[in-house]
Amino acid sequence: MPNSLTAIYPGSFDPPTNGHLDLITRGAGLVNHLIVAILQNSQKQPLFTVAERTEMLKEITANLPNVEIDSFDGLLVDFAAHRQANTIIRGIRAVSDYETELHMALLNRSMRPETETVFLMASAEYSFLSSRMVKEIITLGGDASKFVPPAVMRRLHIKFPSTKE
Ligand code: ADP
């Protein structure tokens, strides 16, 4: 298809939250094909394996036919070149996200000039929501069901059986 636009939405998604799903849904409405790309080489010790995160993302995006789940290791610009995608979608929640995102976008463009990063503003109801916050609530025995899709909540219960439903 001429002018077909493929975009990549990269992240750790450990675990995917309602904020991620909101961004995926909105991003999928803007482009022809959206690749949600799980970063494999995160230095952080992840809660979920890449295989588990892939499964969860597939389940929660099953109703979005133009969304694909993939994962990558190494530089995002190399993955973008490999997938022939010039557009990267990232979310901005607060001013605190802006500085790192700006640096990353400029760095990516300097490494691969075709790369264009597009920022979507977080929806107001999710602007405070992060995977880190969900992990904190869960490890402290709280209820995170308002913040993650049911398919993610089910897996959190399996890992942390004492968490509230
Ligand atoms: P990373 O480790 O790359 O920051 P994350 O999974 O935390 O990966 O986030 C991936 C992307 O999703 C980032 O652009 C982040 O700003 C965005 N994001 C995370 N949470 C939200 C949210 N609640 N609303 C909108 N965007 C979000």
Backbone and ligand atoms as CSV (ligand in chain L), in Angstrom:
chain,resi,resn,atom,element,x,y,z
A,1,MET,N,N,0.855,-1.195,0.000
A,1,MET,CA,C,0.000,0.000,0.000
A,1,MET,C,C,0.894,1.250,0.000
A,2,PRO,N,N,0.739,2.186,-0.961
A,2,PRO,CA,C,1.549,3.387,-0.903
A,2,PRO,C,C,1.138,4.217,0.310
A,3,ASN,N,N,2.070,4.954,0.858
A,3,ASN,CA,C,1.820,5.790,2.039
A,3,ASN,C,C,1.384,5.000,3.272
A,4,SER,N,N,1.655,3.701,3.276
A,4,SER,CA,C,1.285,2.926,4.451
A,4,SER,C,C,2.251,3.284,5.587
A,5,LEU,N,N,1.700,3.608,6.721
A,5,LEU,CA,C,2.538,4.065,7.832
A,5,LEU,C,C,2.643,2.993,8.914
A,6,THR,N,N,3.893,2.559,9.136
A,6,THR,CA,C,4.162,1.607,10.213
A,6,THR,C,C,4.897,2.346,11.326
A,7,ALA,N,N,4.418,2.189,12.544
A,7,ALA,CA,C,5.078,2.831,13.685
A,7,ALA,C,C,5.446,1.777,14.723
A,8,ILE,N,N,6.475,2.123,15.482
A,8,ILE,CA,C,6.912,1.245,16.574
A,8,ILE,C,C,6.626,1.943,17.903
A,9,TYR,N,N,6.025,1.207,18.832
A,9,TYR,CA,C,5.836,1.725,20.186
A,9,TYR,C,C,6.706,0.864,21.104
A,10,PRO,N,N,7.897,1.360,21.439
A,10,PRO,CA,C,8.815,0.550,22.246
A,10,PRO,C,C,8.661,0.815,23.745
A,11,GLY,N,N,9.008,-0.188,24.539
A,11,GLY,CA,C,8.980,0.014,25.984
A,11,GLY,C,C,9.332,-1.263,26.706
A,12,SER,N,N,9.328,-1.174,28.034
A,12,SER,CA,C,9.613,-2.358,28.842
A,12,SER,C,C,8.338,-3.152,29.100
A,13,PHE,N,N,7.218,-2.473,29.287
A,13,PHE,CA,C,5.911,-3.118,29.499
A,13,PHE,C,C,5.997,-4.197,30.583
A,14,ASP,N,N,6.595,-3.853,31.707
A,14,ASP,CA,C,6.839,-4.842,32.773
A,14,ASP,C,C,6.135,-4.426,34.064
A,15,PRO,N,N,4.836,-4.591,34.199
A,15,PRO,CA,C,3.891,-5.177,33.235
A,15,PRO,C,C,3.195,-4.088,32.411
A,16,PRO,N,N,2.452,-4.521,31.354
A,16,PRO,CA,C,1.637,-3.556,30.619
A,16,PRO,C,C,0.545,-3.002,31.538
A,17,THR,N,N,0.278,-1.703,31.426
A,17,THR,CA,C,-0.746,-1.056,32.266
A,17,THR,C,C,-1.879,-0.520,31.400
A,18,ASN,N,N,-2.911,0.007,32.068
A,18,ASN,CA,C,-4.002,0.649,31.311
A,18,ASN,C,C,-3.483,1.869,30.554
A,19,GLY,N,N,-2.425,2.499,31.078
A,19,GLY,CA,C,-1.835,3.649,30.380
A,19,GLY,C,C,-1.192,3.219,29.067
A,20,HIS,N,N,-0.468,2.097,29.091
A,20,HIS,CA,C,0.113,1.560,27.850
A,20,HIS,C,C,-1.002,1.217,26.857
A,21,LEU,N,N,-2.043,0.541,27.370
A,21,LEU,CA,C,-3.125,0.105,26.476
A,21,LEU,C,C,-3.822,1.307,25.846
A,22,ASP,N,N,-3.972,2.368,26.621
A,22,ASP,CA,C,-4.579,3.603,26.094
A,22,ASP,C,C,-3.721,4.145,24.941
A,23,LEU,N,N,-2.410,4.148,25.148
A,23,LEU,CA,C,-1.508,4.665,24.116
A,23,LEU,C,C,-1.508,3.771,22.872
A,24,ILE,N,N,-1.559,2.459,23.097
A,24,ILE,CA,C,-1.594,1.512,21.969
A,24,ILE,C,C,-2.875,1.734,21.154
A,25,THR,N,N,-3.989,1.850,21.849
A,25,THR,CA,C,-5.281,2.024,21.165
A,25,THR,C,C,-5.283,3.320,20.354
A,26,ARG,N,N,-4.793,4.384,20.978
A,26,ARG,CA,C,-4.776,5.676,20.272
A,26,ARG,C,C,-3.767,5.654,19.136
A,27,GLY,N,N,-2.611,5.034,19.371
A,27,GLY,CA,C,-1.583,4.949,18.326
A,27,GLY,C,C,-2.069,4.135,17.136
A,28,ALA,N,N,-2.772,3.026,17.430
A,28,ALA,CA,C,-3.269,2.151,16.361
A,28,ALA,C,C,-4.287,2.881,15.490
A,29,GLY,N,N,-4.937,3.885,16.064
A,29,GLY,CA,C,-5.900,4.679,15.297
A,29,GLY,C,C,-5.229,5.687,14.376
A,30,LEU,N,N,-3.966,5.916,14.586
A,30,LEU,CA,C,-3.259,6.938,13.804
A,30,LEU,C,C,-2.463,6.364,12.638
A,31,VAL,N,N,-2.081,5.081,12.746
A,31,VAL,CA,C,-1.184,4.499,11.732
A,31,VAL,C,C,-1.811,3.240,11.129
A,32,ASN,N,N,-1.220,2.758,10.042
A,32,ASN,CA,C,-1.736,1.540,9.409
A,32,ASN,C,C,-1.353,0.296,10.199
A,33,HIS,N,N,-0.134,0.309,10.734
A,33,HIS,CA,C,0.393,-0.877,11.396
A,33,HIS,C,C,1.214,-0.404,12.602
A,34,LEU,N,N,0.860,-0.914,13.771
A,34,LEU,CA,C,1.592,-0.518,14.975
A,34,LEU,C,C,2.306,-1.737,15.555
A,35,ILE,N,N,3.618,-1.616,15.689
A,35,ILE,CA,C,4.415,-2.701,16.281
A,35,ILE,C,C,4.744,-2.311,17.723
A,36,VAL,N,N,4.177,-3.039,18.664
A,36,VAL,CA,C,4.525,-2.815,20.077
A,36,VAL,C,C,5.777,-3.642,20.324
A,37,ALA,N,N,6.876,-2.990,20.670
A,37,ALA,CA,C,8.172,-3.681,20.727
A,37,ALA,C,C,8.709,-3.710,22.154
A,38,ILE,N,N,8.852,-4.921,22.669
A,38,ILE,CA,C,9.334,-5.098,24.050
A,38,ILE,C,C,10.857,-5.089,24.046
A,39,LEU,N,N,11.401,-4.210,24.861
A,39,LEU,CA,C,12.863,-4.121,24.978
A,39,LEU,C,C,13.384,-5.280,25.813
A,40,GLN,N,N,14.301,-6.064,25.220
A,40,GLN,CA,C,14.822,-7.250,25.930
A,40,GLN,C,C,16.033,-6.958,26.800
A,41,ASN,N,N,16.802,-5.950,26.414
A,41,ASN,CA,C,18.094,-5.786,27.084
A,41,ASN,C,C,18.070,-4.768,28.223
A,42,SER,N,N,16.907,-4.673,28.866
A,42,SER,CA,C,16.804,-3.751,29.984
A,42,SER,C,C,17.743,-4.227,31.093
A,43,GLN,N,N,18.445,-3.263,31.716
A,43,GLN,CA,C,19.367,-3.666,32.783
A,43,GLN,C,C,18.630,-4.052,34.056
A,44,LYS,N,N,17.385,-3.529,34.173
A,44,LYS,CA,C,16.606,-3.816,35.377
A,44,LYS,C,C,16.272,-5.313,35.425
A,45,GLN,N,N,16.135,-5.827,36.636
A,45,GLN,CA,C,15.686,-7.218,36.793
A,45,GLN,C,C,14.180,-7.226,36.533
A,46,PRO,N,N,13.743,-7.852,35.441
A,46,PRO,CA,C,12.311,-7.741,35.139
A,46,PRO,C,C,11.447,-8.640,36.018
A,47,LEU,N,N,10.193,-8.232,36.198
A,47,LEU,CA,C,9.225,-9.041,36.940
A,47,LEU,C,C,8.713,-10.157,36.033
A,48,PHE,N,N,8.408,-9.798,34.777
A,48,PHE,CA,C,7.895,-10.775,33.818
A,48,PHE,C,C,8.923,-11.010,32.713
A,49,THR,N,N,9.008,-12.250,32.247
A,49,THR,CA,C,9.900,-12.541,31.124
A,49,THR,C,C,9.327,-11.896,29.857
A,50,VAL,N,N,10.170,-11.814,28.842
A,50,VAL,CA,C,9.704,-11.242,27.574
A,50,VAL,C,C,8.560,-12.093,27.010
A,51,ALA,N,N,8.656,-13.421,27.179
A,51,ALA,CA,C,7.590,-14.306,26.688
A,51,ALA,C,C,6.266,-14.017,27.406
A,52,GLU,N,N,6.337,-13.800,28.717
A,52,GLU,CA,C,5.114,-13.483,29.479
A,52,GLU,C,C,4.539,-12.128,29.065
A,53,ARG,N,N,5.433,-11.141,28.875
A,53,ARG,CA,C,4.960,-9.808,28.471
A,53,ARG,C,C,4.362,-9.857,27.074
A,54,THR,N,N,4.954,-10.683,26.194
A,54,THR,CA,C,4.413,-10.832,24.841
A,54,THR,C,C,3.001,-11.402,24.906
A,55,GLU,N,N,2.836,-12.449,25.718
A,55,GLU,CA,C,1.513,-13.077,25.866
A,55,GLU,C,C,0.470,-12.084,26.368
A,56,MET,N,N,0.844,-11.339,27.413
A,56,MET,CA,C,-0.108,-10.368,27.985
A,56,MET,C,C,-0.480,-9.307,26.963
A,57,LEU,N,N,0.536,-8.781,26.253
A,57,LEU,CA,C,0.260,-7.724,25.263
A,57,LEU,C,C,-0.604,-8.269,24.121
A,58,LYS,N,N,-0.362,-9.524,23.737
A,58,LYS,CA,C,-1.184,-10.116,22.667
A,58,LYS,C,C,-2.633,-10.222,23.130
A,59,GLU,N,N,-2.810,-10.675,24.379
A,59,GLU,CA,C,-4.184,-10.831,24.897
A,59,GLU,C,C,-4.916,-9.497,24.955
A,60,ILE,N,N,-4.240,-8.469,25.458
A,60,ILE,CA,C,-4.962,-7.201,25.677
A,60,ILE,C,C,-5.152,-6.398,24.389
A,61,THR,N,N,-4.442,-6.798,23.320
A,61,THR,CA,C,-4.611,-6.075,22.047
A,61,THR,C,C,-5.302,-6.961,20.995
A,62,ALA,N,N,-5.891,-8.078,21.448
A,62,ALA,CA,C,-6.501,-9.034,20.508
A,62,ALA,C,C,-7.590,-8.384,19.656
A,63,ASN,N,N,-8.211,-7.326,20.179
A,63,ASN,CA,C,-9.290,-6.650,19.436
A,63,ASN,C,C,-8.769,-5.571,18.487
A,64,LEU,N,N,-7.453,-5.426,18.397
A,64,LEU,CA,C,-6.880,-4.382,17.529
A,64,LEU,C,C,-6.104,-5.060,16.393
A,65,PRO,N,N,-6.748,-5.236,15.219
A,65,PRO,CA,C,-6.145,-6.054,14.163
A,65,PRO,C,C,-4.855,-5.489,13.577
A,66,ASN,N,N,-4.617,-4.194,13.687
A,66,ASN,CA,C,-3.387,-3.651,13.081
A,66,ASN,C,C,-2.241,-3.525,14.090
A,67,VAL,N,N,-2.398,-4.195,15.239
A,67,VAL,CA,C,-1.330,-4.161,16.253
A,67,VAL,C,C,-0.604,-5.502,16.285
A,68,GLU,N,N,0.724,-5.419,16.260
A,68,GLU,CA,C,1.567,-6.619,16.321
A,68,GLU,C,C,2.485,-6.493,17.535
A,69,ILE,N,N,2.786,-7.614,18.169
A,69,ILE,CA,C,3.712,-7.584,19.309
A,69,ILE,C,C,5.022,-8.236,18.876
A,70,ASP,N,N,6.120,-7.523,19.140
A,70,ASP,CA,C,7.442,-8.051,18.793
A,70,ASP,C,C,8.392,-7.670,19.937
A,71,SER,N,N,9.624,-8.132,19.886
A,71,SER,CA,C,10.588,-7.725,20.903
A,71,SER,C,C,11.915,-7.478,20.211
A,72,PHE,N,N,12.767,-6.728,20.890
A,72,PHE,CA,C,14.060,-6.424,20.278
A,72,PHE,C,C,15.130,-6.289,21.341
A,73,ASP,N,N,16.339,-6.461,20.873
A,73,ASP,CA,C,17.521,-6.372,21.713
A,73,ASP,C,C,18.438,-5.378,21.012
A,74,GLY,N,N,19.152,-4.573,21.737
A,74,GLY,CA,C,20.063,-3.642,21.062
A,74,GLY,C,C,19.397,-2.308,20.796
A,75,LEU,N,N,19.884,-1.640,19.762
A,75,LEU,CA,C,19.421,-0.275,19.505
A,75,LEU,C,C,18.054,-0.259,18.829
A,76,LEU,N,N,17.216,0.668,19.303
A,76,LEU,CA,C,15.883,0.816,18.711
A,76,LEU,C,C,15.980,1.190,17.228
A,77,VAL,N,N,16.948,2.049,16.880
A,77,VAL,CA,C,17.052,2.474,15.465
A,77,VAL,C,C,17.404,1.292,14.554
A,78,ASP,N,N,18.166,0.331,15.067
A,78,ASP,CA,C,18.492,-0.852,14.257
A,78,ASP,C,C,17.237,-1.713,14.062
A,79,PHE,N,N,16.458,-1.833,15.137
A,79,PHE,CA,C,15.205,-2.586,15.034
A,79,PHE,C,C,14.246,-1.873,14.066
A,80,ALA,N,N,14.208,-0.537,14.148
A,80,ALA,CA,C,13.323,0.244,13.265
A,80,ALA,C,C,13.728,0.033,11.800
A,81,ALA,N,N,15.027,0.013,11.545
A,81,ALA,CA,C,15.503,-0.196,10.174
A,81,ALA,C,C,15.119,-1.608,9.717
A,82,HIS,N,N,15.319,-2.583,10.596
A,82,HIS,CA,C,15.003,-3.972,10.295
A,82,HIS,C,C,13.510,-4.145,9.967
A,83,ARG,N,N,12.651,-3.433,10.720
A,83,ARG,CA,C,11.198,-3.547,10.502
A,83,ARG,C,C,10.696,-2.509,9.488
A,84,GLN,N,N,11.597,-1.757,8.895
A,84,GLN,CA,C,11.258,-0.721,7.906
A,84,GLN,C,C,10.188,0.240,8.437
A,85,ALA,N,N,10.433,0.705,9.639
A,85,ALA,CA,C,9.510,1.658,10.267
A,85,ALA,C,C,10.288,2.916,10.627
A,86,ASN,N,N,9.770,4.057,10.197
A,86,ASN,CA,C,10.480,5.308,10.480
A,86,ASN,C,C,9.852,6.098,11.614
A,87,THR,N,N,8.717,5.631,12.091
A,87,THR,CA,C,8.004,6.386,13.120
A,87,THR,C,C,8.044,5.641,14.448
A,88,ILE,N,N,8.414,6.380,15.484
A,88,ILE,CA,C,8.442,5.812,16.836
A,88,ILE,C,C,7.407,6.571,17.662
A,89,ILE,N,N,6.584,5.845,18.377
A,89,ILE,CA,C,5.588,6.499,19.237
A,89,ILE,C,C,6.029,6.341,20.686
A,90,ARG,N,N,5.991,7.450,21.420
A,90,ARG,CA,C,6.299,7.396,22.852
A,90,ARG,C,C,5.248,8.221,23.589
A,91,GLY,N,N,5.097,7.934,24.859
A,91,GLY,CA,C,4.113,8.663,25.657
A,91,GLY,C,C,4.800,9.654,26.579
A,92,ILE,N,N,4.116,10.777,26.815
A,92,ILE,CA,C,4.605,11.767,27.769
A,92,ILE,C,C,3.547,11.923,28.853
A,93,ARG,N,N,3.936,11.639,30.088
A,93,ARG,CA,C,2.988,11.775,31.188
A,93,ARG,C,C,3.116,13.132,31.877
A,94,ALA,N,N,4.333,13.501,32.189
A,94,ALA,CA,C,4.555,14.748,32.921
A,94,ALA,C,C,5.840,15.376,32.395
A,95,VAL,N,N,6.125,16.561,32.872
A,95,VAL,CA,C,7.340,17.254,32.442
A,95,VAL,C,C,8.569,16.369,32.683
A,96,SER,N,N,8.493,15.562,33.743
A,96,SER,CA,C,9.629,14.695,34.078
A,96,SER,C,C,9.947,13.695,32.954
A,97,ASP,N,N,8.946,13.284,32.179
A,97,ASP,CA,C,9.207,12.383,31.043
A,97,ASP,C,C,9.890,13.127,29.903
A,98,TYR,N,N,9.611,14.441,29.823
A,98,TYR,CA,C,9.984,15.192,28.629
A,98,TYR,C,C,11.489,15.180,28.355
A,99,GLU,N,N,12.276,15.411,29.402
A,99,GLU,CA,C,13.706,15.580,29.174
A,99,GLU,C,C,14.366,14.307,28.638
A,100,THR,N,N,14.095,13.177,29.284
A,100,THR,CA,C,14.687,11.922,28.801
A,100,THR,C,C,14.163,11.580,27.415
A,101,GLU,N,N,12.876,11.811,27.204
A,101,GLU,CA,C,12.290,11.476,25.893
A,101,GLU,C,C,12.890,12.350,24.802
A,102,LEU,N,N,13.093,13.627,25.109
A,102,LEU,CA,C,13.694,14.537,24.125
A,102,LEU,C,C,15.101,14.064,23.764
A,103,HIS,N,N,15.888,13.712,24.793
A,103,HIS,CA,C,17.261,13.248,24.537
A,103,HIS,C,C,17.256,11.996,23.675
A,104,MET,N,N,16.356,11.061,24.018
A,104,MET,CA,C,16.305,9.806,23.278
A,104,MET,C,C,15.901,10.043,21.826
A,105,ALA,N,N,14.906,10.918,21.638
A,105,ALA,CA,C,14.417,11.194,20.277
A,105,ALA,C,C,15.528,11.838,19.439
A,106,LEU,N,N,16.270,12.766,20.044
A,106,LEU,CA,C,17.343,13.449,19.298
A,106,LEU,C,C,18.476,12.479,18.978
A,107,LEU,N,N,18.789,11.640,19.948
A,107,LEU,CA,C,19.848,10.659,19.756
A,107,LEU,C,C,19.469,9.671,18.647
A,108,ASN,N,N,18.231,9.202,18.703
A,108,ASN,CA,C,17.766,8.256,17.686
A,108,ASN,C,C,17.787,8.902,16.304
A,109,ARG,N,N,17.397,10.178,16.235
A,109,ARG,CA,C,17.385,10.837,14.927
A,109,ARG,C,C,18.810,11.072,14.425
A,110,SER,N,N,19.734,11.333,15.351
A,110,SER,CA,C,21.110,11.550,14.882
A,110,SER,C,C,21.735,10.239,14.405
A,111,MET,N,N,21.314,9.105,15.001
A,111,MET,CA,C,21.844,7.816,14.545
A,111,MET,C,C,21.173,7.362,13.260
A,112,ARG,N,N,19.885,7.707,13.108
A,112,ARG,CA,C,19.134,7.284,11.910
A,112,ARG,C,C,18.196,8.439,11.533
A,113,PRO,N,N,18.635,9.297,10.606
A,113,PRO,CA,C,17.892,10.532,10.326
A,113,PRO,C,C,16.445,10.332,9.878
A,114,GLU,N,N,16.141,9.163,9.298
A,114,GLU,CA,C,14.739,8.920,8.873
A,114,GLU,C,C,13.798,8.780,10.072
A,115,THR,N,N,14.371,8.532,11.238
A,115,THR,CA,C,13.537,8.253,12.412
A,115,THR,C,C,12.822,9.512,12.894
A,116,GLU,N,N,11.524,9.406,13.020
A,116,GLU,CA,C,10.726,10.518,13.537
A,116,GLU,C,C,9.999,10.019,14.784
A,117,THR,N,N,10.215,10.685,15.912
A,117,THR,CA,C,9.510,10.271,17.134
A,117,THR,C,C,8.267,11.127,17.314
A,118,VAL,N,N,7.163,10.475,17.536
A,118,VAL,CA,C,5.886,11.169,17.724
A,118,VAL,C,C,5.463,10.941,19.169
A,119,PHE,N,N,5.118,12.030,19.852
A,119,PHE,CA,C,4.729,11.904,21.258
A,119,PHE,C,C,3.226,12.033,21.414
A,120,LEU,N,N,2.658,11.117,22.170
A,120,LEU,CA,C,1.245,11.224,22.512
A,120,LEU,C,C,1.171,11.582,23.995
A,121,MET,N,N,0.341,12.553,24.308
A,121,MET,CA,C,0.171,12.943,25.704
A,121,MET,C,C,-0.657,11.870,26.418
A,122,ALA,N,N,-0.251,11.514,27.606
A,122,ALA,CA,C,-1.023,10.534,28.387
A,122,ALA,C,C,-2.423,11.077,28.625
A,123,SER,N,N,-3.401,10.199,28.654
A,123,SER,CA,C,-4.749,10.619,29.043
A,123,SER,C,C,-4.702,11.019,30.512
A,124,ALA,N,N,-5.513,12.010,30.873
A,124,ALA,CA,C,-5.457,12.566,32.234
A,124,ALA,C,C,-5.568,11.463,33.290
A,125,GLU,N,N,-6.473,10.495,33.077
A,125,GLU,CA,C,-6.699,9.477,34.119
A,125,GLU,C,C,-5.532,8.519,34.284
A,126,TYR,N,N,-4.599,8.503,33.315
A,126,TYR,CA,C,-3.453,7.593,33.415
A,126,TYR,C,C,-2.134,8.335,33.571
A,127,SER,N,N,-2.205,9.639,33.755
A,127,SER,CA,C,-0.964,10.412,33.697
A,127,SER,C,C,-0.046,10.149,34.892
A,128,PHE,N,N,-0.571,9.504,35.918
A,128,PHE,CA,C,0.238,9.180,37.115
A,128,PHE,C,C,0.688,7.718,37.091
A,129,LEU,N,N,0.248,6.970,36.068
A,129,LEU,CA,C,0.371,5.508,36.106
A,129,LEU,C,C,1.643,5.004,35.428
A,130,SER,N,N,2.368,4.145,36.132
A,130,SER,CA,C,3.584,3.549,35.558
A,130,SER,C,C,3.660,2.087,35.983
A,131,SER,N,N,4.448,1.301,35.245
A,131,SER,CA,C,4.657,-0.109,35.618
A,131,SER,C,C,5.291,-0.184,37.005
A,132,ARG,N,N,6.189,0.747,37.283
A,132,ARG,CA,C,6.878,0.746,38.575
A,132,ARG,C,C,5.874,0.910,39.729
A,133,MET,N,N,4.898,1.805,39.521
A,133,MET,CA,C,3.890,2.022,40.555
A,133,MET,C,C,3.049,0.755,40.768
A,134,VAL,N,N,2.698,0.097,39.678
A,134,VAL,CA,C,1.917,-1.145,39.785
A,134,VAL,C,C,2.718,-2.189,40.566
A,135,LYS,N,N,4.018,-2.295,40.264
A,135,LYS,CA,C,4.860,-3.286,40.961
A,135,LYS,C,C,4.946,-2.961,42.450
A,136,GLU,N,N,5.018,-1.670,42.779
A,136,GLU,CA,C,5.104,-1.278,44.189
A,136,GLU,C,C,3.828,-1.664,44.926
A,137,ILE,N,N,2.675,-1.358,44.315
A,137,ILE,CA,C,1.383,-1.677,44.951
A,137,ILE,C,C,1.290,-3.179,45.199
A,138,ILE,N,N,1.637,-3.947,44.183
A,138,ILE,CA,C,1.508,-5.405,44.254
A,138,ILE,C,C,2.453,-6.002,45.296
A,139,THR,N,N,3.698,-5.540,45.306
A,139,THR,CA,C,4.649,-6.131,46.258
A,139,THR,C,C,4.297,-5.740,47.694
A,140,LEU,N,N,3.535,-4.648,47.855
A,140,LEU,CA,C,3.108,-4.257,49.204
A,140,LEU,C,C,1.735,-4.847,49.557
A,141,GLY,N,N,1.219,-5.718,48.691
A,141,GLY,CA,C,-0.038,-6.419,48.991
A,141,GLY,C,C,-1.301,-5.632,48.653
A,142,GLY,N,N,-1.176,-4.560,47.853
A,142,GLY,CA,C,-2.347,-3.733,47.524
A,142,GLY,C,C,-3.105,-4.229,46.308
A,143,ASP,N,N,-4.163,-3.477,45.965
A,143,ASP,CA,C,-5.035,-3.834,44.843
A,143,ASP,C,C,-4.680,-2.968,43.633
A,144,ALA,N,N,-4.186,-3.616,42.578
A,144,ALA,CA,C,-3.775,-2.865,41.386
A,144,ALA,C,C,-4.769,-3.057,40.237
A,145,SER,N,N,-5.940,-3.628,40.554
A,145,SER,CA,C,-6.849,-4.018,39.459
A,145,SER,C,C,-7.401,-2.823,38.683
A,146,LYS,N,N,-7.364,-1.635,39.274
A,146,LYS,CA,C,-7.844,-0.448,38.557
A,146,LYS,C,C,-6.826,0.031,37.528
A,147,PHE,N,N,-5.601,-0.453,37.659
A,147,PHE,CA,C,-4.513,0.120,36.862
A,147,PHE,C,C,-4.015,-0.758,35.720
A,148,VAL,N,N,-4.435,-2.016,35.734
A,148,VAL,CA,C,-3.963,-2.935,34.677
A,148,VAL,C,C,-5.152,-3.697,34.094
A,149,PRO,N,N,-5.053,-4.148,32.832
A,149,PRO,CA,C,-6.130,-4.948,32.251
A,149,PRO,C,C,-6.267,-6.288,32.995
A,150,PRO,N,N,-7.473,-6.915,32.972
A,150,PRO,CA,C,-7.696,-8.173,33.703
A,150,PRO,C,C,-6.673,-9.270,33.363
A,151,ALA,N,N,-6.246,-9.358,32.103
A,151,ALA,CA,C,-5.277,-10.411,31.728
A,151,ALA,C,C,-3.942,-10.219,32.452
A,152,VAL,N,N,-3.598,-8.983,32.739
A,152,VAL,CA,C,-2.356,-8.688,33.471
A,152,VAL,C,C,-2.572,-8.971,34.956
A,153,MET,N,N,-3.753,-8.582,35.454
A,153,MET,CA,C,-4.063,-8.801,36.870
A,153,MET,C,C,-3.997,-10.297,37.203
A,154,ARG,N,N,-4.512,-11.132,36.298
A,154,ARG,CA,C,-4.478,-12.580,36.532
A,154,ARG,C,C,-3.050,-13.066,36.734
A,155,ARG,N,N,-2.142,-12.579,35.918
A,155,ARG,CA,C,-0.745,-13.017,36.047
A,155,ARG,C,C,-0.074,-12.443,37.289
A,156,LEU,N,N,-0.478,-11.237,37.674
A,156,LEU,CA,C,0.080,-10.663,38.905
A,156,LEU,C,C,-0.345,-11.506,40.109
A,157,HIS,N,N,-1.600,-11.996,40.077
A,157,HIS,CA,C,-2.084,-12.861,41.166
A,157,HIS,C,C,-1.302,-14.158,41.245
A,158,ILE,N,N,-0.933,-14.683,40.090
A,158,ILE,CA,C,-0.173,-15.945,40.078
A,158,ILE,C,C,1.200,-15.720,40.709
A,159,LYS,N,N,1.816,-14.581,40.382
A,159,LYS,CA,C,3.154,-14.296,40.944
A,159,LYS,C,C,3.081,-13.883,42.411
A,160,PHE,N,N,2.017,-13.174,42.763
A,160,PHE,CA,C,1.868,-12.680,44.142
A,160,PHE,C,C,0.499,-13.115,44.669
A,161,PRO,N,N,0.383,-14.374,45.120
A,161,PRO,CA,C,-0.930,-14.898,45.502
A,161,PRO,C,C,-1.607,-14.119,46.639
A,162,SER,N,N,-0.824,-13.385,47.435
A,162,SER,CA,C,-1.446,-12.694,48.562
A,162,SER,C,C,-2.073,-11.348,48.188
A,163,THR,N,N,-1.948,-10.940,46.920
A,163,THR,CA,C,-2.490,-9.623,46.537
A,163,THR,C,C,-4.012,-9.655,46.518
A,164,LYS,N,N,-4.585,-8.461,46.749
A,164,LYS,CA,C,-6.067,-8.331,46.780
A,164,LYS,C,C,-6.612,-8.459,45.361
A,165,GLU,N,N,-7.818,-9.047,45.259
A,165,GLU,CA,C,-8.495,-9.182,43.944
A,165,GLU,C,C,-9.111,-7.842,43.582
L,1,ADP,P1,P,10.466,2.429,29.262
L,1,ADP,O1,O,11.194,1.529,30.196
L,1,ADP,O2,O,10.995,2.461,27.860
L,1,ADP,O3,O,10.140,3.809,29.805
L,1,ADP,P2,P,7.726,1.808,29.752
L,1,ADP,O4,O,7.076,0.491,29.550
L,1,ADP,O5,O,7.799,2.330,31.149
L,1,ADP,O6,O,9.105,1.665,29.061
L,1,ADP,O7,O,7.010,2.895,28.845
L,1,ADP,C1,C,6.944,2.792,27.467
L,1,ADP,C2,C,6.358,4.066,26.895
L,1,ADP,O8,O,5.023,4.220,27.344
L,1,ADP,C3,C,7.084,5.344,27.314
L,1,ADP,O9,O,7.058,6.252,26.226
L,1,ADP,C4,C,6.243,5.874,28.435
L,1,ADP,O10,O,6.354,7.280,28.538
L,1,ADP,C5,C,4.865,5.467,27.965
L,1,ADP,N1,N,3.940,5.310,29.081
L,1,ADP,C6,C,4.111,4.573,30.194
L,1,ADP,N2,N,3.046,4.678,31.017
L,1,ADP,C7,C,2.169,5.509,30.393
L,1,ADP,C8,C,0.889,6.045,30.737
L,1,ADP,N3,N,0.327,5.796,31.908
L,1,ADP,N4,N,0.275,6.872,29.854
L,1,ADP,C9,C,0.894,7.166,28.684
L,1,ADP,N5,N,2.105,6.723,28.308
L,1,ADP,C10,C,2.736,5.907,29.150
